[in-house]
């Protein structure tokens, strides 16, 4: 079994945490503390679980709103064509 130069106890199923750990150990990159995050970055970031959750929820919200707008537009268009063809 090959060995890794990175000494970590993060399970392989948690790929995001593994990448973060590799960055810390190999490159010395560390995320900002929650005190340093201000404005919208405090709520939408990739460093905290809350920030990641908010990004996912915002993405799903935008996709849902887009789908709803598309369906409403499609229904209005079908209704106009049907009423015009009956007259």
Backbone as JSON Lines, residues from 0, in Angstrom:
{"i":0,"aa":"X","n":[0.86,-1.18,0.0],"ca":[0.0,0.0,0.0],"c":[0.9,1.24,0.0]}
{"i":1,"aa":"X","n":[0.66,2.19,-0.92],"ca":[1.49,3.4,-0.96],"c":[1.25,4.27,0.27]}
{"i":2,"aa":"X","n":[2.29,4.95,0.65],"ca":[2.16,5.84,1.8],"c":[2.11,7.29,1.32]}
{"i":3,"aa":"X","n":[1.47,8.12,2.1],"ca":[1.31,9.51,1.75],"c":[2.26,10.37,2.58]}
{"i":4,"aa":"X","n":[2.8,11.45,1.99],"ca":[3.65,12.33,2.79],"c":[2.86,13.16,3.79]}
{"i":5,"aa":"X","n":[1.55,13.17,3.63],"ca":[0.68,13.95,4.5],"c":[0.26,13.08,5.67]}
{"i":6,"aa":"X","n":[0.52,13.55,6.86],"ca":[0.13,12.82,8.07],"c":[-1.22,13.33,8.53]}
{"i":7,"aa":"X","n":[-2.25,12.57,8.25],"ca":[-3.59,13.01,8.61],"c":[-4.43,11.82,9.04]}
{"i":8,"aa":"X","n":[-5.43,12.09,9.82],"ca":[-6.35,11.05,10.28],"c":[-7.74,11.26,9.68]}
{"i":9,"aa":"X","n":[-7.83,12.07,8.66],"ca":[-9.1,12.35,8.01],"c":[-9.46,11.16,7.13]}
{"i":10,"aa":"X","n":[-10.68,10.61,7.25],"ca":[-11.05,9.48,6.4],"c":[-11.15,9.9,4.94]}
{"i":11,"aa":"X","n":[-10.9,8.96,4.05],"ca":[-10.93,9.27,2.62],"c":[-12.32,9.63,2.13]}
{"i":12,"aa":"X","n":[-13.35,9.23,2.86],"ca":[-14.71,9.57,2.44],"c":[-14.98,11.07,2.59]}
{"i":13,"aa":"X","n":[-14.17,11.74,3.38],"ca":[-14.33,13.17,3.58],"c":[-13.29,13.9,2.74]}
{"i":14,"aa":"X","n":[-13.52,13.94,1.44],"ca":[-12.52,14.45,0.5],"c":[-12.22,15.93,0.7]}
{"i":15,"aa":"X","n":[-13.24,16.74,1.0],"ca":[-13.02,18.17,1.19],"c":[-12.1,18.45,2.37]}
{"i":16,"aa":"X","n":[-12.31,17.72,3.45],"ca":[-11.45,17.91,4.62],"c":[-10.04,17.42,4.34]}
{"i":17,"aa":"X","n":[-9.91,16.38,3.54],"ca":[-8.59,15.87,3.18],"c":[-7.81,16.91,2.39]}
{"i":18,"aa":"X","n":[-8.46,17.55,1.43],"ca":[-7.81,18.6,0.64],"c":[-7.37,19.75,1.54]}
{"i":19,"aa":"X","n":[-8.25,20.14,2.46],"ca":[-7.91,21.22,3.39],"c":[-6.69,20.85,4.23]}
{"i":20,"aa":"X","n":[-6.66,19.62,4.68],"ca":[-5.53,19.17,5.5],"c":[-4.24,19.14,4.68]}
{"i":21,"aa":"X","n":[-4.32,18.73,3.43],"ca":[-3.14,18.69,2.56],"c":[-2.61,20.1,2.34]}
{"i":22,"aa":"X","n":[-3.52,21.06,2.09],"ca":[-3.09,22.45,1.91],"c":[-2.37,22.97,3.14]}
{"i":23,"aa":"X","n":[-2.91,22.65,4.31],"ca":[-2.29,23.13,5.55],"c":[-0.9,22.57,5.72]}
{"i":24,"aa":"X","n":[-0.74,21.27,5.46],"ca":[0.54,20.63,5.74],"c":[1.58,20.87,4.66]}
{"i":25,"aa":"X","n":[1.19,20.8,3.4],"ca":[2.17,20.95,2.32],"c":[2.49,22.4,1.99]}
{"i":26,"aa":"X","n":[1.47,23.25,1.98],"ca":[1.66,24.62,1.53],"c":[1.62,25.65,2.64]}
{"i":27,"aa":"X","n":[1.25,25.24,3.83],"ca":[1.15,26.18,4.93],"c":[-0.02,27.14,4.8]}
{"i":28,"aa":"X","n":[-1.02,26.77,4.0],"ca":[-2.19,27.63,3.78],"c":[-3.18,27.39,4.9]}
{"i":29,"aa":"X","n":[-3.61,28.44,5.54],"ca":[-4.6,28.33,6.61],"c":[-5.75,29.28,6.3]}
{"i":30,"aa":"X","n":[-6.94,28.84,6.61],"ca":[-8.13,29.66,6.39],"c":[-8.2,30.76,7.42]}
{"i":31,"aa":"X","n":[-8.91,31.84,7.11],"ca":[-9.05,32.93,8.06],"c":[-9.94,32.51,9.23]}
{"i":32,"aa":"X","n":[-9.7,33.11,10.37],"ca":[-10.55,32.83,11.52],"c":[-11.9,33.51,11.32]}
{"i":33,"aa":"X","n":[-12.9,33.08,12.07],"ca":[-14.24,33.64,11.89],"c":[-14.28,35.12,12.25]}
{"i":34,"aa":"X","n":[-13.34,35.6,13.04],"ca":[-13.3,37.02,13.39],"c":[-12.87,37.86,12.19]}
{"i":35,"aa":"X","n":[-12.0,37.3,11.34],"ca":[-11.5,38.03,10.18],"c":[-12.54,38.14,9.06]}
{"i":36,"aa":"X","n":[-13.52,37.25,9.06],"ca":[-14.54,37.28,8.01],"c":[-15.59,38.33,8.34]}
{"i":37,"aa":"X","n":[-15.82,39.24,7.41],"ca":[-16.81,40.3,7.63],"c":[-17.75,40.38,6.44]}
{"i":38,"aa":"X","n":[-18.88,41.02,6.65],"ca":[-19.84,41.22,5.57],"c":[-20.45,39.91,5.13]}
{"i":39,"aa":"X","n":[-20.72,39.78,3.83],"ca":[-21.34,38.57,3.3],"c":[-20.4,37.39,3.36]}
{"i":40,"aa":"X","n":[-19.09,37.62,3.43],"ca":[-18.12,36.52,3.53],"c":[-18.25,35.76,4.85]}
{"i":41,"aa":"X","n":[-18.83,36.42,5.83],"ca":[-19.04,35.76,7.12],"c":[-20.09,34.65,6.98]}
{"i":42,"aa":"X","n":[-21.04,34.81,6.07],"ca":[-22.14,33.86,5.92],"c":[-21.97,32.93,4.73]}
{"i":43,"aa":"X","n":[-21.18,33.32,3.72],"ca":[-20.96,32.5,2.54],"c":[-19.46,32.34,2.34]}
{"i":44,"aa":"X","n":[-18.9,31.26,2.89],"ca":[-17.47,31.0,2.75],"c":[-17.24,29.5,2.66]}
{"i":45,"aa":"X","n":[-16.03,29.1,2.34],"ca":[-15.71,27.67,2.24],"c":[-14.9,27.2,3.43]}
{"i":46,"aa":"X","n":[-14.78,28.03,4.44],"ca":[-13.95,27.67,5.58],"c":[-14.75,27.09,6.74]}
{"i":47,"aa":"X","n":[-16.0,27.49,6.9],"ca":[-16.8,27.01,8.02],"c":[-17.96,26.16,7.5]}
{"i":48,"aa":"X","n":[-18.45,25.28,8.34],"ca":[-19.58,24.44,7.95],"c":[-20.82,25.28,7.68]}
{"i":49,"aa":"X","n":[-21.04,26.3,8.48],"ca":[-22.2,27.17,8.27],"c":[-22.09,27.9,6.93]}
{"i":50,"aa":"X","n":[-20.9,28.36,6.59],"ca":[-20.7,29.05,5.32],"c":[-20.93,28.14,4.13]}
{"i":51,"aa":"X","n":[-20.44,26.89,4.22],"ca":[-20.67,25.93,3.14],"c":[-22.14,25.59,3.01]}
{"i":52,"aa":"X","n":[-22.81,25.41,4.15],"ca":[-24.24,25.1,4.14],"c":[-25.02,26.24,3.48]}
{"i":53,"aa":"X","n":[-24.68,27.47,3.83],"ca":[-25.38,28.61,3.25],"c":[-25.17,28.69,1.74]}
{"i":54,"aa":"X","n":[-23.98,28.36,1.26],"ca":[-23.72,28.35,-0.18],"c":[-24.58,27.3,-0.88]}
{"i":55,"aa":"X","n":[-24.7,26.13,-0.27],"ca":[-25.52,25.07,-0.85],"c":[-26.98,25.48,-0.87]}
{"i":56,"aa":"X","n":[-27.48,26.03,0.23],"ca":[-28.88,26.45,0.29],"c":[-29.17,27.57,-0.71]}
{"i":57,"aa":"X","n":[-28.25,28.5,-0.87],"ca":[-28.43,29.57,-1.85],"c":[-28.46,29.01,-3.27]}
{"i":58,"aa":"X","n":[-27.6,28.04,-3.55],"ca":[-27.58,27.43,-4.88],"c":[-28.89,26.71,-5.16]}
{"i":59,"aa":"X","n":[-29.36,25.92,-4.2],"ca":[-30.64,25.23,-4.38],"c":[-31.79,26.23,-4.52]}
{"i":60,"aa":"X","n":[-31.75,27.31,-3.77],"ca":[-32.79,28.32,-3.86],"c":[-32.84,28.96,-5.23]}
{"i":61,"aa":"X","n":[-31.69,29.3,-5.78],"ca":[-31.63,29.9,-7.11],"c":[-32.13,28.91,-8.16]}
{"i":62,"aa":"X","n":[-31.72,27.64,-8.05],"ca":[-32.18,26.63,-9.01],"c":[-33.7,26.44,-8.91]}
{"i":63,"aa":"X","n":[-34.22,26.4,-7.69],"ca":[-35.67,26.24,-7.5],"c":[-36.45,27.42,-8.04]}
{"i":64,"aa":"X","n":[-35.97,28.64,-7.78],"ca":[-36.65,29.83,-8.28],"c":[-36.62,29.88,-9.81]}
{"i":65,"aa":"X","n":[-35.51,29.47,-10.4],"ca":[-35.4,29.44,-11.86],"c":[-36.37,28.43,-12.45]}
{"i":66,"aa":"X","n":[-36.45,27.24,-11.84],"ca":[-37.37,26.22,-12.33],"c":[-38.82,26.69,-12.18]}
{"i":67,"aa":"X","n":[-39.15,27.31,-11.05],"ca":[-40.52,27.8,-10.84],"c":[-40.88,28.88,-11.86]}
{"i":68,"aa":"X","n":[-39.96,29.8,-12.12],"ca":[-40.21,30.86,-13.09],"c":[-40.38,30.28,-14.5]}
{"i":69,"aa":"X","n":[-39.57,29.28,-14.83],"ca":[-39.68,28.64,-16.14],"c":[-41.04,27.95,-16.29]}
{"i":70,"aa":"X","n":[-41.47,27.22,-15.27],"ca":[-42.75,26.52,-15.33],"c":[-43.91,27.49,-15.4]}
{"i":71,"aa":"X","n":[-43.86,28.58,-14.65],"ca":[-44.94,29.57,-14.68],"c":[-45.01,30.23,-16.05]}
{"i":72,"aa":"X","n":[-43.86,30.54,-16.63],"ca":[-43.82,31.17,-17.95],"c":[-44.38,30.21,-19.0]}
{"i":73,"aa":"X","n":[-44.03,28.93,-18.88],"ca":[-44.5,27.93,-19.83],"c":[-46.02,27.76,-19.74]}
{"i":74,"aa":"X","n":[-46.57,27.76,-18.52],"ca":[-48.02,27.62,-18.34],"c":[-48.75,28.82,-18.93]}
{"i":75,"aa":"X","n":[-48.25,30.02,-18.72],"ca":[-48.88,31.23,-19.27],"c":[-48.87,31.19,-20.8]}
{"i":76,"aa":"X","n":[-47.78,30.73,-21.37],"ca":[-47.66,30.67,-22.82],"c":[-48.65,29.65,-23.4]}
{"i":77,"aa":"X","n":[-48.79,28.48,-22.74],"ca":[-49.74,27.46,-23.2],"c":[-51.17,27.95,-23.07]}
{"i":78,"aa":"X","n":[-51.49,28.67,-22.01],"ca":[-52.83,29.18,-21.82],"c":[-53.23,30.19,-22.87]}
{"i":79,"aa":"X","n":[-52.32,31.05,-23.28],"ca":[-52.6,32.05,-24.31],"c":[-52.82,31.38,-25.67]}
{"i":80,"aa":"X","n":[-52.04,30.37,-25.99],"ca":[-52.19,29.7,-27.28],"c":[-53.52,28.95,-27.35]}
{"i":81,"aa":"X","n":[-53.94,28.34,-26.25],"ca":[-55.17,27.58,-26.22],"c":[-56.39,28.51,-26.37]}
{"i":82,"aa":"X","n":[-56.37,29.65,-25.68],"ca":[-57.51,30.57,-25.76],"c":[-57.56,31.24,-27.14]}
{"i":83,"aa":"X","n":[-56.44,31.47,-27.78],"ca":[-56.44,32.07,-29.1],"c":[-56.93,31.09,-30.16]}
{"i":84,"aa":"X","n":[-56.66,29.82,-30.0],"ca":[-57.06,28.84,-31.0],"c":[-58.55,28.5,-30.9]}
{"i":85,"aa":"X","n":[-59.2,28.73,-29.76],"ca":[-60.62,28.42,-29.61],"c":[-61.5,29.53,-30.16]}
{"i":86,"aa":"X","n":[-60.99,30.7,-30.41],"ca":[-61.8,31.81,-30.91],"c":[-61.73,31.89,-32.38]}
